[in-house]
């Protein structure tokens, strides 16, 4: 009897989990913001769709490779031991093949339907996350989040390049915002998941330098983030609407960071981590809203 090429629904769901869909959703969202900010008017829908799908596919492939490389680490951490590879519902060979097909399809789509620059930048981002961060930085240095944050900060640059065919200073401003956002976001998580990371043998900052040092740096990087978030106003990429939003959102983030630093509890670190995702999403949304509001004036 011929083997069916249709995967069972449960198997499809396992492959979807490998792609870390919530992380990819945030990546795609930031890339789309870059697309809309790069254009004086709404960019062509077909281009936006092709760039969004292509970037999303490559991001999903990078996430699957991350799961493959870290499957033994994931198996000992409470937060990740339910992933498909530690449970054995997907094999390493299947994961590698899946990631190759997904990433290859995304890169091909970007090259053919968007532009070669976006494809090469997306490939570099894939290598930065799946290889440089996952294989080299994460298991070897407590600065893994800071250095590796460069690949995580690329999505709006990819979106910008997709529409404009170029990388301008304003695209790099968007990069800097996510680059400054990454340390307080992940260190808040590392604080309340410290025992998990210690069990896995990963040199996260709370383990190598202690809680007090990490909590202070959550506060300091949040101050830096607030300053960097005002760069779009300084470069005249945005106006008053974004300025007020950035100040309000940043003030709330500073409040969370202050509590993590001076009055720590796992619940407060968890709240800071969750708010950081809301913060970035709203900040970029208000940046786009301000962009089109200014064009309408």
C-alpha positions as CSV (number, residue, x, y, z in Angstrom):
1,X,0.0,0.0,0.0
2,X,1.4,3.5,-0.9
3,X,2.2,5.7,2.0
4,X,0.0,8.8,2.1
5,X,1.8,12.1,1.6
6,X,-0.7,13.9,3.8
7,X,0.6,14.3,7.3
8,X,-1.8,13.6,10.1
9,X,-3.2,16.7,11.8
10,X,-1.3,16.0,15.0
11,X,2.0,15.8,13.1
12,X,1.3,19.1,11.4
13,X,0.7,20.7,14.7
14,X,4.0,19.3,16.0
15,X,5.9,20.9,13.1
16,X,4.0,24.2,13.7
17,X,5.2,24.1,17.4
18,X,8.8,23.7,16.1
19,X,8.4,27.1,14.4
20,X,7.6,28.9,17.7
21,X,4.6,30.6,16.1
22,X,4.2,33.3,18.8
23,X,7.8,34.4,18.3
24,X,7.5,34.3,14.6
25,X,4.3,36.4,14.8
26,X,6.2,39.2,16.6
27,X,9.0,38.9,14.0
28,X,6.6,39.2,11.1
29,X,4.7,42.1,12.8
30,X,8.0,44.1,13.2
31,X,9.0,43.3,9.6
32,X,5.6,44.6,8.4
33,X,6.0,47.8,10.3
34,X,9.3,48.3,8.6
35,X,7.6,47.8,5.2
36,X,4.9,50.4,6.0
37,X,7.4,52.9,7.4
38,X,9.7,52.6,4.3
39,X,7.0,53.7,1.9
40,X,5.5,57.2,1.6
41,X,2.2,55.5,0.9
42,X,0.8,52.1,1.5
43,X,3.1,49.6,-0.3
44,X,1.8,47.2,-2.9
45,X,-0.2,44.4,-1.2
46,X,1.4,41.7,-3.4
47,X,4.9,42.8,-2.3
48,X,3.8,43.0,1.4
49,X,2.3,39.5,1.2
50,X,5.4,38.0,-0.5
51,X,7.8,39.7,1.9
52,X,5.7,38.7,4.9
53,X,5.4,35.1,3.9
54,X,9.0,34.8,2.9
55,X,10.4,36.3,6.1
56,X,7.9,34.3,8.2
57,X,9.0,31.0,6.5
58,X,12.7,31.7,7.2
59,X,12.0,32.8,10.8
60,X,10.1,29.5,11.3
61,X,13.0,27.6,9.8
62,X,15.4,29.3,12.2
63,X,13.2,28.5,15.1
64,X,13.1,24.8,14.1
65,X,16.9,24.7,13.8
66,X,17.1,26.3,17.3
67,X,14.9,23.5,18.6
68,X,17.0,20.9,16.9
69,X,20.3,22.2,18.3
70,X,18.9,22.7,21.8
71,X,16.7,19.6,22.0
72,X,18.8,18.1,24.9
73,X,18.7,21.4,26.8
74,X,15.0,21.7,26.2
75,X,14.5,18.2,27.7
76,X,15.7,19.3,31.1
77,X,13.9,22.7,31.3
78,X,10.3,22.9,32.5
79,X,9.5,25.7,30.0
80,X,10.6,23.7,27.0
81,X,10.5,20.0,27.8
82,X,7.0,19.7,26.1
83,X,8.4,20.7,22.7
84,X,8.2,18.0,20.0
85,X,11.9,16.9,19.9
86,X,12.2,16.3,23.7
87,X,9.0,14.3,23.6
88,X,10.1,12.3,20.5
89,X,7.0,13.2,18.4
90,X,9.3,14.6,15.7
91,X,12.7,13.2,14.8
92,X,15.9,15.2,14.3
93,X,16.0,14.1,10.6
94,X,12.4,15.3,10.1
95,X,13.2,18.6,11.8
96,X,16.3,19.2,9.6
97,X,14.4,18.4,6.4
98,X,11.4,20.5,7.5
99,X,13.6,23.5,8.3
100,X,15.5,23.1,5.0
101,X,12.3,23.1,3.0
102,X,10.8,25.9,5.0
103,X,13.8,28.1,4.9
104,X,14.6,27.4,1.2
105,X,11.1,28.2,0.2
106,X,11.2,31.5,2.1
107,X,14.5,32.5,0.6
108,X,13.4,31.6,-2.9
109,X,10.2,33.6,-2.5
110,X,12.1,36.7,-1.2
111,X,14.6,36.5,-4.1
112,X,12.1,36.0,-6.9
113,X,9.1,38.1,-5.6
114,X,10.8,40.8,-3.4
115,X,14.4,41.6,-4.1
116,X,17.9,40.0,-3.7
117,X,18.9,42.4,-0.9
118,X,16.1,41.2,1.3
119,X,16.9,37.6,0.6
120,X,20.6,38.0,1.6
121,X,19.7,40.0,4.7
122,X,17.2,37.4,5.7
123,X,19.7,34.6,5.1
124,X,22.3,36.5,7.3
125,X,19.7,36.9,10.0
126,X,19.0,33.2,9.8
127,X,22.7,32.4,10.2
128,X,23.0,34.9,13.0
129,X,20.2,33.3,15.1
130,X,20.4,29.6,14.2
131,X,24.2,29.4,14.2
132,X,26.0,32.3,15.8
133,X,23.5,32.8,18.6
134,X,22.2,29.3,19.2
135,X,25.5,27.3,18.7
136,X,28.2,29.8,19.7
137,X,26.9,32.5,21.9
138,X,24.1,31.1,24.1
139,X,26.1,28.2,25.6
140,X,29.3,30.1,26.0
141,X,28.8,33.7,27.2
142,X,26.4,35.6,29.5
143,X,26.4,38.3,26.9
144,X,24.6,36.0,24.5
145,X,21.4,38.1,24.7
146,X,23.2,41.4,24.0
147,X,25.4,40.2,21.1
148,X,22.8,37.8,19.7
149,X,20.2,40.5,19.9
150,X,21.5,41.8,16.6
151,X,19.8,39.0,14.7
152,X,16.6,39.5,16.7
153,X,16.6,43.2,15.8
154,X,16.7,42.7,12.1
155,X,13.0,42.1,11.2
156,X,12.1,45.8,10.6
157,X,15.3,46.2,8.5
158,X,14.2,43.2,6.4
159,X,10.8,44.8,5.9
160,X,12.3,48.2,5.1
161,X,14.6,46.6,2.5
162,X,11.7,44.7,1.0
163,X,9.9,47.8,0.1
164,X,12.7,50.3,-0.5
165,X,15.4,48.1,-1.8
166,X,17.8,49.8,0.5
167,X,18.8,50.1,4.2
168,X,18.7,53.7,5.4
169,X,19.5,55.4,8.7
170,X,15.8,55.2,9.7
171,X,15.8,51.5,9.2
172,X,18.8,51.3,11.5
173,X,16.9,53.3,14.1
174,X,14.3,50.6,14.2
175,X,17.0,48.0,14.5
176,X,18.5,49.9,17.5
177,X,15.1,50.0,19.3
178,X,14.7,46.2,19.3
179,X,18.5,45.8,20.0
180,X,18.0,47.9,23.2
181,X,14.7,46.2,24.1
182,X,16.2,42.6,23.9
183,X,18.3,42.6,27.2
184,X,15.6,43.8,29.6
185,X,13.0,41.5,27.9
186,X,15.1,38.3,28.1
187,X,16.8,39.0,31.4
188,X,13.4,39.5,33.1
189,X,12.6,36.0,31.8
190,X,16.1,34.6,32.9
191,X,15.5,35.9,36.5
192,X,12.4,33.9,37.1
193,X,13.6,30.9,35.1
194,X,17.1,30.9,36.6
195,X,16.9,27.4,38.0
196,X,15.8,26.1,34.6
197,X,18.8,27.7,32.9
198,X,21.2,26.5,35.7
199,X,19.9,22.9,35.3
200,X,20.5,23.2,31.5
201,X,24.1,24.5,32.1
202,X,23.5,27.8,30.2
203,X,25.5,30.8,31.3
204,X,22.7,33.3,31.6
205,X,23.4,36.5,33.5
206,X,21.7,35.7,36.8
207,X,23.7,32.5,37.0
208,X,27.1,34.0,36.1
209,X,26.8,37.4,37.8
210,X,24.0,37.0,40.3
211,X,20.4,38.3,40.7
212,X,21.4,41.8,42.0
213,X,23.6,42.5,39.0
214,X,21.0,41.3,36.5
215,X,18.2,43.2,38.1
216,X,20.3,46.4,38.0
217,X,21.0,45.8,34.3
218,X,17.3,45.3,33.6
219,X,16.8,48.8,35.0
220,X,19.8,50.3,33.2
221,X,18.9,48.8,29.8
222,X,15.3,50.0,30.2
223,X,16.6,53.5,30.6
224,X,18.7,53.1,27.5
225,X,15.7,51.7,25.7
226,X,13.6,54.8,26.6
227,X,16.3,57.0,25.2
228,X,16.7,55.0,22.0
229,X,12.9,54.9,21.5
230,X,13.0,58.7,21.1
231,X,15.4,58.5,18.1
232,X,12.6,58.5,15.5
233,X,11.5,61.9,16.8
234,X,15.1,63.2,16.7
235,X,15.5,62.0,13.1
236,X,12.1,63.4,12.2
237,X,10.8,60.0,11.2
238,X,7.9,60.6,13.6
239,X,6.1,63.3,15.4
240,X,4.1,64.2,18.5
241,X,1.7,61.3,18.4
242,X,4.6,58.8,18.6
243,X,6.6,60.9,21.1
244,X,3.7,60.9,23.6
245,X,3.2,57.2,23.0
246,X,6.9,56.4,23.5
247,X,7.1,58.4,26.7
248,X,4.0,56.8,28.1
249,X,4.9,53.2,27.1
250,X,8.5,53.8,28.3
251,X,7.3,55.1,31.6
252,X,5.3,52.0,32.3
253,X,8.3,49.8,31.3
254,X,10.5,51.8,33.6
255,X,8.0,51.2,36.4
256,X,8.2,47.4,35.8
257,X,12.0,47.6,35.6
258,X,12.2,49.6,38.9
259,X,10.1,47.0,40.7
260,X,12.3,44.2,39.3
261,X,15.4,46.1,40.5
262,X,14.3,47.4,43.9
263,X,11.4,45.1,45.0
264,X,12.1,41.9,43.2
265,X,9.7,38.9,43.0
266,X,9.3,36.3,40.4
267,X,5.8,37.6,39.7
268,X,7.2,41.1,39.1
269,X,9.8,39.7,36.7
270,X,7.1,37.7,34.9
271,X,5.0,40.9,34.6
272,X,7.9,42.8,33.2
273,X,8.6,40.1,30.7
274,X,5.0,40.0,29.5
275,X,4.7,43.8,29.4
276,X,7.9,44.0,27.3
277,X,6.1,42.2,24.5
278,X,3.1,44.5,24.7
279,X,5.5,47.5,24.8
280,X,7.3,46.6,21.6
281,X,4.1,45.8,19.8
282,X,2.4,49.0,20.8
283,X,5.5,51.2,20.2
284,X,5.9,50.0,16.7
285,X,2.2,50.2,16.0
286,X,2.2,53.8,17.2
287,X,5.2,54.5,15.0
288,X,3.3,53.3,12.0
289,X,0.1,55.2,13.0
290,X,2.2,58.4,13.4
291,X,3.8,57.9,10.0
292,X,0.5,57.8,8.1
293,X,-1.0,60.5,10.3
294,X,1.9,62.8,9.4
295,X,1.5,62.0,5.7
296,X,-2.2,62.9,5.9
297,X,-1.5,66.4,7.3
